[in-house]
Amino acid sequence: MLYETLFKNGAVLMIKIIVLIPLILSLIWFGYLTINNYSVADGKQGFKYILLFSCVIAAFFTLMYWLTH
């Protein structure tokens, strides 16, 4: 019953988006680093920016979900 309630409200979709955004961005960044012969240590700052950007998006979606429900 809890799953049905969450699915109807769109929370499951929101959680999937919040999880997929940093994964996809990290894979793209990792691909860029490997194609251009950089090490992961060289791209560490980029991963930090991806994490920060993803946290901001997650906070925004959470706030909007909380305000509208």
N, C-alpha and C positions, 0 to 999 in steps of 0.2 A: 504494500500500500504506500509506503514512503517513496519507493522508486516511481510509482505512478504519479504521485503528487509532484515530485521534483521534475519528472519528465514533462508534465503538463505545464508547469511554470517556466520551463526553458532553462532551469538551473543545470541540468545535465549537459546541455549544449554549451552553456557558458563555461562550465568547468572544462569541457573538451577543448574549447577555444583557448582558454587560459593555459592549458597544458601544451597544446600544439604550437602556439606562437613561438615560445622560446626554443622548442625542439627544432622547428623548421628553420628559424633564423640561425641557430647554432650550426645546423648542418650546412646551410649555405655559406656561413663564415668559414667553417672547417674546409669546405670544398674550395673556397677562394684561397685559403692559406696553402693547401696542398698543391693546387694548380700553379701558384706563383712561388713554390719552393720555400715557403716560410714555415717555421716550426710553430707548434701550438704555443710555446712560451712567448714567441714574438707576437702572437695574436691574443694574448691574455687580456689586454685592455679592451679589445673588441667584445670578448665574451662578457666582460663586466658591463659594458654598455648594453649588450643584449639583455642581460639579467635586469638591469635597471629599467630599461624600456618596457620589458615584459611585466615588471612589478607595477609600473605606472598604469599600464593597460589593465592589469588585473584589478588594481584598486579602483580605477574608473568604472569598469564593468560591475564590480561589487557594489560600489556606491549607487550606480544607476539602478541596479536590481533592487537594492534596499529601499531606495526612494520611491520606486514605482510599485512595490508590492507591500 
